[in-house]
Amino acid sequence: MRSINTWFIVVLTLVLPAAEAAGQTTRPTPPPPSVGTKAPPAQRGLKIDPKQDVILRTIRQKVSPTDEQMKQIIELYTELRQKHLQLARETVKDLRRLREARQAGQRLGEDEKTDEQIDAERNREDADRARFAVQIERKMKPINEKFLADCRALLEETQYEAWDECVKGLDLTRGGTKSTREELQWLDPDRGPEVGEEAPDFELRDLEGGTVSLKSLRGKPVVLQFGSFTDPNFRKKAPRFEWLKQSYGDRVHWLLIYTFEVHASDGKWVSYRNKSEGIEIPQHKTIEDRLSCAGMTREKLRLSQRVLVDDLENTVAELYSGHPNRGYVIDETGAIVSKQVWANSDKTREALEKLFAEPSGEDAAAASEEQAGQPPDQD
């Protein structure tokens, strides 16, 4: 299930937004809005840049097509990407409609649901995403195969061997080559220190100009979260983590390590959601840029945890797998007790409950409600 869900995330975050980002609208591009302002969604046109697209660059380098052959290949590839884009949009709509239908049929409000009911709903959503991921992969397969066959038909017989060898390295579903998957290695759940291991130590600067080392915090559990403002998932989870922090008070050290902008406006993975919300932040060029973004993030998301700033080489993020939003819970001795590929407030809460031997299930929910009121929406 985990691998299928990871594939589905890549499809939605790379095939859909990246394809739209690769396109240029026919209208003049307006000045980029400042962070926090509302901007209308960009026009959803699609125009491939042969000089930037990994697939086309690879074909040109490996096969050496003539100018006329390359022109026709680009036309076929643009058509392929348009079909991929349409499939992704239809899949998102189908998944949304299914979720809305289920929500409409639910009679209980969020505050009346038990933990078991909430978990059951999430399991159904995971199963839905997995099923739709299989469906979209099945639909893309014949489209991809036709593209490859049509391109091969454009070539001369002397180019067939080079083409067949080139195809082995292409990954049409994800829009790159198999070698470019190395850039997404941080999605691998096995990367980074594991549960039971000692958490790697580090020392980083905070927004107040001080420094903190992980070892200096021993004696209390530590919640360690990585994030950046251009990560929509990080922004969405912030209220839930903040509520959880407030409920535990000073019994736990809460650290946010601000790292690279995962969806920088000048990067390869531009987020359509960020564009629709008017969020355009370029990748940090100096440590002052990163400090400024971290401070802005703390203010806009109203965070109270201690915010540390990773260096421009993202040393600590790489130490913990390089993932832009990984989460850890570390016990008072420095051992990792929870590792989350994507920081998750529910898994964080469960780990803390075990560390403090707090009641679980309905008793824990009731105790938490008495202490801090109802939490924000679930992650």
TAVENLIN-V670360 format. One record per backbone hydrogen bond with DSSP energy under -1.0 kcal/mol. NH is the residue of the N-H (numbers start at 0). CO is the residue of the C=O. If there is no record, write none. Layout:
nh-><NH	NH>
co-><CO	CO>
This chain:
nh-><4	5	6	7	8	9	10	11	12	13	15	19	20	21	36	44	51	52	56	57	58	59	60	61	62	63	69	70	71	72	73	74	75	76	77	78	79	80	81	82	83	84	85	86	87	88	89	90	91	92	93	94	95	96	97	98	99	100	101	102	103	104	105	111	117	118	119	120	121	122	123	124	125	126	127	128	129	130	131	132	133	134	135	136	137	138	139	140	143	144	145	146	147	148	149	150	151	152	153	154	158	159	162	163	164	165	166	168	169	170	175	177	179	181	182	183	184	186	187	190	195	196	198	203	205	206	208	211	213	216	217	218	219	221	222	223	224	225	226	230	234	235	236	237	240	241	242	243	244	245	246	247	248	250	252	254	255	256	257	258	263	264	266	274	275	276	277	278	289	290	291	292	293	294	295	296	297	298	299	300	302	305	307	308	309	313	317	318	319	320	321	326	327	328	329	330	333	335	336	337	339	342	347	348	349	350	351	352	353	354	355	357	364	365	366	367	368	369	370	371	372>
co-><0	1	2	3	4	5	6	7	8	9	10	15	16	17	33	42	48	48	52	53	54	55	56	57	58	59	65	66	67	68	69	70	71	72	73	74	75	76	77	78	79	80	81	82	83	84	85	86	87	88	89	90	91	92	93	94	95	96	97	98	99	100	102	108	113	114	115	116	117	118	119	120	121	122	123	124	125	126	127	128	129	130	131	132	133	134	135	136	139	140	141	142	143	144	145	146	147	148	150	151	155	156	158	159	160	161	162	165	166	175	170	168	176	178	179	180	181	183	184	187	335	193	333	211	209	306	205	203	201	213	214	331	216	329	252	327	254	325	256	227	230	231	232	233	236	237	238	239	240	241	242	243	244	247	220	222	305	224	307	226	260	280	263	270	271	272	274	273	285	286	287	288	289	290	291	292	293	294	295	296	297	253	255	204	257	310	313	314	315	317	316	339	223	337	221	334	330	196	328	328	326	324	343	344	345	346	347	348	349	350	351	352	360	361	362	363	364	365	366	367	368>
